[in-house]
Amino acid sequence: MDLNVVLLEPEIPQNTGNIVRTCAATGAHLHLIEPLGFSLKDKYLKRAGLDYWPMTEISVYSNIEDFYAKNGTAGCYYVTTKGLNTYSEMEYPDKCFIFFGKETKGLPEELLAAHRDTCIRIPMLPDTRSLNLSNSVAIVVYDILRQKGFPDLKKQGQLTRYAW
């Protein structure tokens, strides 16, 4: 499974730090598309990601065109509250890129309109605007992995002082 999380212009360092931890725990590759709302040297970013930074493959792109030039558009899915399909209805290819937008605005509507069939949403009650970015990433990433049978992930942990 080649699972890729793509953050388009993320703004909040703590969210990106939490997403680094999710990517480290799942083996997902993190792609950051500039401009970023923070420096990658930001102490809040590093603190939220703890010691998971070296365990995460991270690529940075100057803009979305740079991303597409290096990765193509095949297997791209776009998470938005406006999506026609829920994230759990899709069948994801073994190599997929899951796009998430900036915290304050989400993904641009022109991007969504150009990729109508691969826009996905997380169901929510009608009066809610959105979920936290790092929570949304975790929900979608873990469901894709669940659909694939959690490839390469540790199946069972051990207790520290007791045995199962």
N, C-alpha and C positions, 0 to 999 in steps of 0.2 A: 504494500500500500504506500503510495506516494501522496501524502496528505499535506496540503499547503494552505496556510492562513495568510490572507493578504489584507493589510490595513492601509486604506487609502486616506492619507493625511490625518493620522491620529493626533489628538490634541492633549490628552491627559496622560502624563508619564506613569502614574500608578496603574492605570488600565493596561498599558502596554507591558509593564513589568509583570502584572498578573498573567497576561497572555503568554509571555515568555515562559512562565512556570507551566502553563497548560501545554505549550508546545514541547517543552522538555519532557513532561510526563507521558506524552503521547507519540513522540517522534515526529511531530509535524514541523515542517519548515516554515519559518516566519518571514514574510516579505513586507517591507515597509516602503510605502510610496510617499515621497516628499511633496510638499513641505510638511515637516513634522512640527508639532506644537511644542517641542522640547528638544533638548540636546540629548544625544545618546549617552553623554557623560553625566546626565542629570542624576543627582544623588537619590531622588525619589524613585526614579526609574530603576536604578540599581537595587535599591532597598526592596522594592516590591518584587523584583525578580530573584532576590536573594542570591544563592550560589548556583542558580540554574543557567546563567548566561553562557558558560562554556559548554553546556549540554545542548544548546539550541543552535540550529543552523539559521542564520539571519542574513537576509539580502536586503540591500537598500537601493532604491531606484529614484532617479531625479523627477520622474513624472509617470503617468500611466502609459504613455506611448513607449517609454523606455522599458517598462515592465512587459508590455505585449511584444515588443521587438525581441526580448530575450526569452520569453516563455510561450508566446502564442496566445490564442484565445480558446483553444480546445479545453474542455473540462472546467470552464470557469462558471461559478455560481455566485449570485449576488444577493446578500442578505439585506432585506428591507422590510419595513412594516407594511409596505404596499405590494408585496409579492403575491402573485396569483396562486402559487403552490406553497404548501407547508414544507419545511425542511425534511420532515419524515416521510413525505410522499415520493421524494426523488430517489432514483437509483444512480448512485455516483460511480463514475469510472474509477479504476484503480489509481489513476493520477488525476487529482482534481485540485482546483484552486478556489477557495471560499473567500469571497470579498466582503469586507465590512467597511462601512464609511466612518467619517469623523463623528465624534460624540454629539456635536451640536446640530448637525445637519444630515447625517447619514450619507448615502451614496447619491451623486448627482442624478437628477431625473433623466437627463439625456443618455446617461450610461444605462440606466434601468430600461428605458424605452428601446434602446438598441439590443438589449438582451432579455426581452420579455419572457421567453420560455424558460430561462434559467434563473429567474428572480424567485427567491424563496423567503418565507417569513416564519417567524416563531409566533404561534397563536397567542393572543392576549385579549383581555377584556376590552370592549370598545372605548372606554374612557381613559385608557392608558396610552401614553405617547410611545414609550420604548422601554427596553430593558437596558441595564448597564452593559457596555461593550464587552468587558471581559466575561461577564456571565453569558452573554449571547454566543461568544466564541466557544466557550466550554460546552454549552448545550448542543450546538451544531457539530462540533468536532467529535464529541463522545457518541452522538447518535450515528454519525457516519462510521465510526469504528465499531459500534454495536452491530450495525448492518453487515459489516464485513467479518464479524466474529472476533473482534478485538485482536487482529493479527499482531504478533510480536510483543504483546503486552503481558506483563506478569499476571498469571491467573489467580494466584493466592498468596497472601502474605503470611508471615509467621508471627506469633505472639512473642514478646520479648522475654517474659518470665514464665510463661506457661505453654503447653502444647495443645494443639487442637485435638 
